[in-house]
């Protein structure tokens, strides 16, 4: 997130930041599907995944705040943007997994972001 261009809007920066998270799914479809299913079907792994994403949300919120000079204060709005981006990721991965990898994960993620983006 911190490496994204300064003139890029927050929503686009968040979307492009998630490319690094979905890259392993792209590189090994079978392993990505197996991992996504295992996390979804195993309560302890699912709980750990949520804990990890809580840290990601806090990190993304802080990175959003740092995108301006001087940095803007961390706000509820920035936290909502970060949380919404992660929910877009989760929903895209769920749909991708349900399709057994037939649907394109990047397209699903773009569609999820578009549903919440400016109109």
MMTF fields as JSON, N, C-alpha, C and O atoms, coordinates in Angstrom:
{
  "mmtfVersion": "1.0.0",
  "mmtfProducer": "UNKNOWN",
  "numBonds": 475,
  "numAtoms": 476,
  "numGroups": 119,
  "numChains": 1,
  "numModels": 1,
  "chainsPerModel": [1],
  "groupsPerChain": [119],
  "chainIdList": ["A"],
  "bondAtomList": [4, 2, 8, 6, 12, 10, 16, 14, 20, 18, 24, 22, 28, 26, 32, 30, 36, 34, 40, 38, 44, 42, 48, 46, 52, 50, 56, 54, 60, 58, 64, 62, 68, 66, 72, 70, 76, 74, 80, 78, 84, 82, 88, 86, 92, 90, 96, 94, 100, 98, 104, 102, 108, 106, 112, 110, 116, 114, 120, 118, 124, 122, 128, 126, 132, 130, 136, 134, 140, 138, 144, 142, 148, 146, 152, 150, 156, 154, 160, 158, 164, 162, 168, 166, 172, 170, 176, 174, 180, 178, 184, 182, 188, 186, 192, 190, 196, 194, 200, 198, 204, 202, 208, 206, 212, 210, 216, 214, 220, 218, 224, 222, 228, 226, 232, 230, 236, 234, 240, 238, 244, 242, 248, 246, 252, 250, 256, 254, 260, 258, 264, 262, 268, 266, 272, 270, 276, 274, 280, 278, 284, 282, 288, 286, 292, 290, 296, 294, 300, 298, 304, 302, 308, 306, 312, 310, 316, 314, 320, 318, 324, 322, 328, 326, 332, 330, 336, 334, 340, 338, 344, 342, 348, 346, 352, 350, 356, 354, 360, 358, 364, 362, 368, 366, 372, 370, 376, 374, 380, 378, 384, 382, 388, 386, 392, 390, 396, 394, 400, 398, 404, 402, 408, 406, 412, 410, 416, 414, 420, 418, 424, 422, 428, 426, 432, 430, 436, 434, 440, 438, 444, 442, 448, 446, 452, 450, 456, 454, 460, 458, 464, 462, 468, 466, 472, 470],
  "bondOrderList": [1, 1, 1, 1, 1, 1, 1, 1, 1, 1, 1, 1, 1, 1, 1, 1, 1, 1, 1, 1, 1, 1, 1, 1, 1, 1, 1, 1, 1, 1, 1, 1, 1, 1, 1, 1, 1, 1, 1, 1, 1, 1, 1, 1, 1, 1, 1, 1, 1, 1, 1, 1, 1, 1, 1, 1, 1, 1, 1, 1, 1, 1, 1, 1, 1, 1, 1, 1, 1, 1, 1, 1, 1, 1, 1, 1, 1, 1, 1, 1, 1, 1, 1, 1, 1, 1, 1, 1, 1, 1, 1, 1, 1, 1, 1, 1, 1, 1, 1, 1, 1, 1, 1, 1, 1, 1, 1, 1, 1, 1, 1, 1, 1, 1, 1, 1, 1, 1],
  "groupList": [{"groupName": "UNK", "atomNameList": ["N", "CA", "C", "O"], "elementList": ["N", "C", "C", "O"], "formalChargeList": [0, 0, 0, 0], "bondAtomList": [1, 0, 2, 1, 3, 2], "bondOrderList": [1, 1, 2], "singleLetterCode": "X", "chemCompType": "L-PEPTIDE LINKING"}],
  "groupTypeList": [0, 0, 0, 0, 0, 0, 0, 0, 0, 0, 0, 0, 0, 0, 0, 0, 0, 0, 0, 0, 0, 0, 0, 0, 0, 0, 0, 0, 0, 0, 0, 0, 0, 0, 0, 0, 0, 0, 0, 0, 0, 0, 0, 0, 0, 0, 0, 0, 0, 0, 0, 0, 0, 0, 0, 0, 0, 0, 0, 0, 0, 0, 0, 0, 0, 0, 0, 0, 0, 0, 0, 0, 0, 0, 0, 0, 0, 0, 0, 0, 0, 0, 0, 0, 0, 0, 0, 0, 0, 0, 0, 0, 0, 0, 0, 0, 0, 0, 0, 0, 0, 0, 0, 0, 0, 0, 0, 0, 0, 0, 0, 0, 0, 0, 0, 0, 0, 0, 0],
  "groupIdList": [1, 2, 3, 4, 5, 6, 7, 8, 9, 10, 11, 12, 13, 14, 15, 16, 17, 18, 19, 20, 21, 22, 23, 24, 25, 26, 27, 28, 29, 30, 31, 32, 33, 34, 35, 36, 37, 38, 39, 40, 41, 42, 43, 44, 45, 46, 47, 48, 49, 50, 51, 52, 53, 54, 55, 56, 57, 58, 59, 60, 61, 62, 63, 64, 65, 66, 67, 68, 69, 70, 71, 72, 73, 74, 75, 76, 77, 78, 79, 80, 81, 82, 83, 84, 85, 86, 87, 88, 89, 90, 91, 92, 93, 94, 95, 96, 97, 98, 99, 100, 101, 102, 103, 104, 105, 106, 107, 108, 109, 110, 111, 112, 113, 114, 115, 116, 117, 118, 119],
  "secStructList": [7, 6, 6, 1, 7, 6, 6, 1, 7, 2, 2, 2, 2, 2, 2, 2, 2, 6, 2, 2, 2, 2, 2, 2, 2, 2, 2, 7, 2, 2, 2, 2, 2, 2, 2, 2, 2, 2, 2, 2, 2, 7, 2, 2, 2, 2, 2, 2, 2, 2, 2, 2, 2, 2, 2, 2, 2, 2, 2, 2, 2, 2, 2, 2, 2, 6, 6, 1, 1, 1, 7, 7, 7, 7, 7, 2, 2, 2, 2, 2, 2, 2, 2, 2, 2, 2, 2, 2, 2, 2, 2, 2, 2, 2, 2, 2, 2, 2, 6, 6, 6, 7, 1, 7, 2, 2, 2, 2, 2, 2, 2, 2, 2, 2, 2, 2, 1, 7, 7],
  "xCoordList": [0.83, 0.0, 0.871, 0.61, 1.887, 2.737, 3.532, 4.015, 3.674, 4.417, 3.525, 4.029, 2.241, 1.331, 1.559, 1.98, 1.289, 1.474, 0.63, -0.513, 1.201, 0.501, -0.776, -1.731, -0.801, -1.972, -3.09, -4.138, -2.868, -3.877, -4.898, -4.525, -6.181, -7.186, -7.094, -6.576, -7.602, -7.496, -8.069, -7.47, -9.224, -9.91, -9.093, -8.97, -8.54, -7.694, -6.426, -5.99, -5.836, -4.633, -4.912, -4.098, -6.047, -6.417, -6.59, -6.113, -7.267, -7.487, -6.156, -5.948, -5.273, -3.984, -3.105, -2.309, -3.244, -2.491, -2.857, -1.999, -4.112, -4.558, -4.019, -4.122, -3.448, -2.831, -1.764, -1.624, -1.014, 0.048, -0.531, 0.111, -1.721, -2.351, -2.909, -2.866, -3.429, -4.001, -2.957, -3.254, -1.758, -0.721, -0.474, -0.37, -0.377, -0.184, -1.322, -1.084, -2.549, -3.676, -3.487, -3.802, -2.967, -2.729, -1.629, -1.722, -0.605, 0.57, 0.299, 0.85, -0.539, -0.813, -2.292, -2.696, -3.081, -4.536, -4.954, -5.771, -4.407, -4.795, -4.488, -5.315, -3.306, -2.929, -3.77, -4.183, -4.019, -4.846, -6.246, -6.787, -6.835, -8.181, -8.188, -9.075, -7.198, -7.133, -6.972, -7.609, -6.128, -5.91, -7.182, -7.57, -7.829, -9.056, -10.135, -10.836, -10.26, -11.266, -10.932, -11.806, -9.671, -9.245, -9.512, -10.007, -9.186, -9.416, -10.911, -11.33, -11.702, -13.15, -13.804, -14.744, -13.303, -13.939, -13.374, -13.914, -12.31, -11.677, -11.865, -11.265, -12.682, -12.977, -11.737, -11.696, -10.741, -9.551, -8.802, -8.307, -8.718, -8.041, -8.854, -8.299, -10.152, -11.026, -10.889, -10.832, -10.838, -10.657, -9.303, -9.205, -8.28, -6.935, -6.889, -6.232, -7.582, -7.654, -8.297, -7.824, -9.362, -10.009, -9.084, -9.05, -8.336, -7.368, -6.323, -5.976, -5.824, -4.804, -5.358, -4.668, -6.598, -7.175, -7.475, -7.537, -7.657, -7.806, -6.511, -6.544, -5.391, -4.091, -3.925, -3.456, -4.309, -4.228, -5.07, -4.643, -6.275, -7.149, -6.495, -6.527, -5.901, -5.227, -4.047, -3.828, -3.303, -2.148, -2.588, -1.998, -3.616, -4.125, -4.689, -4.501, -5.371, -5.914, -4.79, -4.887, -3.734, -2.594, -1.922, -1.543, -1.777, -1.159, -2.001, -1.452, -3.317, -4.188, -3.973, -3.923, -3.85, -3.64, -2.319, -2.202, -1.344, -0.012, 0.093, 1.14, -0.945, -0.866, -0.864, -0.678, -1.061, -1.022, 0.08, 0.528, 0.511, 1.535, 0.927, 0.494, 0.874, 1.221, 0.173, -0.932, 0.537, -0.43, -1.742, -1.748, -2.835, -4.136, -4.399, -3.809, -5.256, -5.556, -6.264, -6.994, -6.04, -6.762, -8.207, -8.489, -9.107, -10.522, -11.34, -10.853, -12.573, -13.508, -13.631, -13.674, -13.687, -13.831, -12.688, -12.917, -11.474, -10.326, -10.397, -10.072, -10.823, -10.961, -12.053, -11.917, -13.126, -14.203, -13.704, -14.023, -12.926, -12.363, -11.495, -11.611, -10.634, -9.746, -10.557, -10.282, -11.547, -12.38, -13.181, -13.321, -13.704, -14.474, -13.593, -14.036, -12.361, -11.434, -11.182, -11.175, -10.979, -10.749, -11.995, -11.889, -13.16, -14.397, -14.578, -15.06, -14.198, -14.226, -13.321, -13.688, -12.149, -11.219, -11.859, -11.835, -12.423, -13.013, -14.159, -14.262, -15.006, -16.134, -15.65, -16.163, -14.663, -14.11, -13.498, -13.712, -12.736, -12.121, -13.202, -13.081, -14.245, -15.343, -15.984, -16.206, -16.277, -16.893, -15.938, -16.349, -14.673, -13.661, -13.572, -13.503, -13.573, -13.489, -14.732, -14.633, -15.909, -17.154, -17.203, -17.847, -16.524, -16.503, -15.425, -15.234, -14.725, -13.622, -12.528, -11.873, -12.348, -11.299, -11.622, -10.765, -12.846, -13.22, -13.377, -13.07, -13.852, -13.969, -12.604, -11.813, -12.347, -11.076, -11.096, -11.97, -10.142, -10.108, -9.927, -10.551, -9.085, -8.903, -10.197, -10.541, -10.914, -12.188, -13.193, -13.931, -13.221, -14.128, -13.778, -14.662, -12.497, -12.053, -12.389, -12.842, -12.165, -12.534, -14.037, -14.469, -14.826, -16.283, -16.714, -17.592, -16.096, -16.428, -16.096, -16.891, -14.924, -14.542, -15.464, -15.831, -15.837, -16.706, -18.072, -18.706, -18.516, -19.822, -19.843, -20.908, -18.693, -18.639, -17.981, -17.974, -17.442, -16.721, -17.645, -18.867, -17.047, -17.845, -18.616, -18.154, -19.77, -20.609, -20.712, -21.373],
  "yCoordList": [-1.189, 0.0, 1.249, 2.2, 1.237, 2.422, 2.683, 3.797, 1.684, 1.834, 2.307, 2.574, 2.412, 2.827, 4.3, 5.066, 4.71, 6.115, 7.055, 6.747, 8.194, 9.157, 9.698, 10.013, 9.808, 10.385, 9.365, 9.706, 8.142, 7.096, 7.241, 7.447, 7.135, 7.255, 6.055, 4.997, 6.246, 5.214, 3.875, 2.827, 3.909, 2.677, 1.883, 0.663, 2.573, 1.911, 1.38, 0.269, 2.161, 1.713, 0.454, -0.47, 0.419, -0.776, -1.975, -3.07, -1.772, -2.884, -3.433, -4.646, -2.554, -2.985, -3.615, -4.508, -3.164, -3.738, -5.203, -6.017, -5.537, -6.918, -7.878, -9.094, -7.345, -8.212, -9.105, -10.266, -8.571, -9.372, -10.514, -11.551, -10.325, -11.373, -12.484, -13.654, -12.138, -13.163, -13.796, -14.781, -13.253, -13.811, -15.306, -16.048, -15.776, -17.221, -18.062, -19.175, -17.547, -18.259, -18.375, -19.402, -17.307, -17.299, -18.287, -18.971, -18.349, -19.165, -20.657, -21.433, -21.067, -22.496, -22.67, -22.672, -22.817, -22.904, -24.004, -23.767, -25.196, -26.327, -26.074, -26.333, -25.573, -25.293, -24.161, -24.215, -23.134, -22.019, -22.459, -22.056, -23.289, -23.799, -24.657, -24.525, -25.538, -26.418, -25.596, -25.887, -24.578, -23.735, -22.974, -22.93, -22.375, -21.612, -22.503, -22.097, -23.712, -24.642, -25.06, -25.107, -25.358, -25.785, -24.698, -24.985, -23.462, -22.348, -22.185, -21.992, -22.263, -22.069, -23.188, -22.943, -24.418, -25.579, -25.944, -26.831, -25.291, -25.613, -24.433, -23.378, -24.591, -23.469, -22.764, -21.534, -23.517, -22.885, -22.069, -20.982, -22.585, -21.843, -20.626, -19.57, -20.782, -19.665, -18.542, -17.366, -18.908, -17.912, -17.229, -16.014, -17.981, -17.403, -16.472, -15.431, -16.849, -16.012, -14.661, -13.617, -14.687, -13.44, -12.597, -11.374, -13.244, -12.509, -11.844, -10.682, -12.576, -12.046, -10.856, -9.854, -10.972, -9.876, -8.649, -7.534, -8.843, -7.696, -6.886, -5.655, -7.565, -6.884, -6.205, -5.069, -6.896, -6.294, -5.025, -4.022, -5.07, -3.892, -2.713, -1.59, -2.972, -1.895, -1.353, -0.143, -2.237, -1.83, -1.024, 0.009, -1.5, -0.774, 0.589, 1.571, 0.649, 1.921, 2.919, 4.077, 2.477, 3.352, 3.774, 4.935, 2.839, 3.163, 4.178, 5.062, 4.062, 5.047, 6.428, 7.432, 6.467, 7.74, 8.391, 9.617, 7.579, 8.086, 8.514, 9.013, 8.335, 8.618, 10.103, 10.459, 10.962, 12.401, 13.034, 12.473, 14.209, 14.947, 16.261, 17.032, 16.551, 15.657, 14.542, 14.662, 13.475, 12.371, 12.846, 13.654, 12.342, 12.695, 11.822, 10.75, 12.258, 11.425, 10.135, 10.097, 9.097, 7.849, 8.086, 8.56, 7.755, 8.026, 6.751, 5.727, 6.842, 5.742, 5.449, 4.288, 6.492, 6.316, 5.514, 4.664, 5.776, 5.02, 3.561, 2.659, 3.336, 1.962, 1.225, 0.036, 1.922, 1.305, 0.943, -0.133, 1.822, 1.515, 0.261, -0.624, 0.186, -0.974, -2.245, -3.277, -2.176, -3.34, -3.759, -4.95, -2.789, -3.101, -3.779, -4.711, -3.324, -3.94, -5.397, -6.267, -5.659, -7.04, -7.897, -9.079, -7.326, -8.079, -8.365, -9.435, -7.421, -7.674, -8.861, -9.727, -8.89, -10.003, -11.318, -12.298, -11.341, -12.575, -13.077, -14.276, -12.18, -12.569, -13.076, -14.068, -12.393, -12.841, -14.234, -15.092, -14.458, -15.774, -16.833, -17.947, -16.505, -17.466, -17.864, -19.047, -16.883, -17.182, -17.966, -18.88, -17.599, -18.301, -19.763, -20.667, -19.981, -21.337, -22.139, -23.294, -21.517, -22.2, -22.575, -23.556, -21.797, -22.101, -23.121, -23.469, -23.596, -24.541, -23.946, -24.651, -22.621, -21.935, -21.629, -21.133, -21.916, -21.636, -20.142, -19.659, -19.41, -17.963, -17.329, -17.849, -16.229, -15.538, -14.727, -13.883, -14.987, -14.333, -12.823, -12.059, -12.393, -10.949, -10.285, -9.198, -10.941, -10.384, -10.305, -9.326, -11.326, -11.318, -10.2, -9.526, -10.009, -8.945, -7.572, -6.677, -7.414, -6.151, -5.9, -4.779, -6.95, -6.815, -6.422, -5.577, -7.037, -6.7, -5.236, -4.525, -4.797, -3.395, -2.442, -1.389, -2.805, -1.954, -1.784, -0.737, -2.811, -2.739, -1.673, -1.144, -1.346, -0.357, 0.967, 1.942, 0.978, 2.165, 3.302, 3.154, 4.434, 5.605, 5.316, 4.574, 5.903, 5.709, 6.989, 7.036],
  "zCoordList": [0.0, 0.0, 0.0, -0.736, 0.815, 0.916, -0.362, -0.566, -1.217, -2.466, -3.625, -4.716, -3.406, -4.469, -4.804, -3.938, -6.044, -6.432, -5.579, -5.243, -5.236, -4.374, -5.001, -4.291, -6.339, -6.995, -7.232, -7.781, -6.825, -6.963, -5.834, -4.679, -6.167, -5.108, -4.158, -4.515, -2.959, -1.919, -2.362, -2.121, -3.005, -3.378, -4.394, -4.281, -5.379, -6.374, -5.717, -6.017, -4.832, -4.134, -3.309, -3.288, -2.639, -1.875, -2.798, -2.496, -3.916, -4.849, -5.365, -5.389, -5.771, -6.314, -5.223, -5.511, -4.005, -2.89, -2.692, -2.353, -2.9, -2.7, -3.763, -3.604, -4.839, -5.849, -5.23, -5.614, -4.279, -3.653, -2.811, -2.644, -2.293, -1.495, -2.379, -1.997, -3.55, -4.429, -5.352, -6.029, -5.388, -6.259, -6.03, -7.007, -4.792, -4.598, -5.181, -5.651, -5.157, -5.754, -7.266, -7.866, -7.868, -9.311, -9.697, -10.716, -8.879, -9.214, -9.124, -9.904, -8.186, -8.019, -7.686, -6.524, -8.743, -8.602, -7.635, -6.745, -7.799, -6.944, -5.481, -4.606, -5.228, -3.838, -3.254, -2.095, -4.072, -3.606, -3.243, -2.212, -4.095, -3.809, -2.552, -1.708, -2.429, -1.258, 0.021, 1.034, -0.027, 1.147, 1.513, 2.68, 0.511, 0.768, 1.377, 2.303, 0.854, 1.391, 2.818, 3.682, 3.052, 4.38, 5.417, 6.507, 5.082, 6.003, 6.267, 7.409, 5.212, 5.364, 6.177, 6.932, 6.018, 6.646, 8.017, 8.679, 8.458, 9.733, 10.682, 10.475, 11.713, 12.607, 13.167, 13.207, 13.595, 14.162, 13.115, 13.411, 11.903, 10.834, 10.41, 10.108, 10.391, 10.052, 11.08, 10.72, 12.349, 13.412, 13.294, 13.468, 13.005, 12.852, 11.643, 11.677, 10.589, 9.392, 9.728, 9.279, 10.508, 10.925, 11.797, 11.666, 12.683, 13.509, 12.634, 12.844, 11.66, 10.76, 9.978, 9.789, 9.528, 8.773, 9.632, 9.115, 10.918, 11.812, 11.825, 11.794, 11.87, 11.808, 10.454, 10.382, 9.38, 8.045, 7.977, 7.405, 8.566, 8.538, 9.234, 8.733, 10.389, 11.109, 10.308, 10.258, 9.695, 8.893, 7.67, 7.354, 6.995, 5.824, 6.216, 5.498, 7.339, 7.814, 8.05, 7.642, 8.701, 8.956, 7.647, 7.487, 6.722, 5.435, 4.666, 4.007, 4.742, 4.108, 4.721, 4.01, 6.02, 6.713, 6.31, 6.294, 5.991, 5.638, 4.182, 3.771, 3.403, 1.964, 1.629, 0.465, 2.586, 2.318, 3.142, 4.142, 2.713, 3.445, 3.876, 3.02, 5.147, 6.252, 6.353, 5.824, 7.031, 7.156, 7.77, 8.698, 7.249, 7.804, 9.029, 9.161, 9.902, 11.074, 10.671, 9.68, 11.442, 11.221, 11.623, 12.724, 10.732, 10.971, 10.819, 10.341, 11.231, 11.037, 9.544, 9.137, 8.736, 7.301, 6.691, 5.83, 7.125, 6.612, 7.047, 6.274, 8.287, 8.778, 8.006, 7.719, 7.673, 6.894, 5.499, 4.993, 4.87, 3.549, 3.617, 2.77, 4.616, 4.758, 4.989, 4.375, 5.865, 6.156, 4.926, 4.65, 4.193, 2.987, 1.944, 1.272, 1.803, 0.852, 1.217, 0.346, 2.488, 2.917, 2.745, 2.417, 2.958, 2.717, 1.229, 0.859, 0.38, -1.065, -1.399, -2.194, -0.792, -1.001, -0.567, -1.311, 0.618, 1.148, 0.275, 0.013, -0.168, -1.002, -2.358, -2.875, -2.931, -4.22, -4.088, -4.944, -3.015, -2.81, -2.596, -3.106, -1.857, -1.654, -2.987, -3.243, -3.824, -5.12, -6.019, -6.733, -5.975, -6.764, -6.328, -7.161, -5.014, -4.479, -4.852, -5.266, -4.702, -5.055, -6.535, -6.906, -7.381, -8.82, -9.157, -10.322, -8.142, -8.317, -9.2, -9.968, -9.072, -9.803, -11.249, -11.98, -11.679, -13.069, -13.316, -14.405, -12.318, -12.442, -12.169, -11.382, -12.813, -12.641, -11.341, -11.143, -10.47, -9.158, -9.286, -8.55, -10.209, -10.398, -10.856, -10.391, -11.771, -12.227, -11.078, -10.962, -10.236, -9.084, -8.116, -7.587, -7.888, -6.982, -7.571, -6.856, -8.871, -9.53, -9.422, -9.156, -9.629, -9.531, -8.121, -7.948, -7.118, -5.73, -5.431, -4.817, -5.866, -5.642, -6.397, -5.876, -7.613, -8.41, -7.748, -7.876, -7.045, -6.382, -5.305, -4.987, -4.737, -3.658, -4.088, -3.336, -5.289, -5.742, -6.136, -6.149, -6.454, -6.861, -8.146, -9.014, -8.245, -9.442, -10.208, -11.246]
}
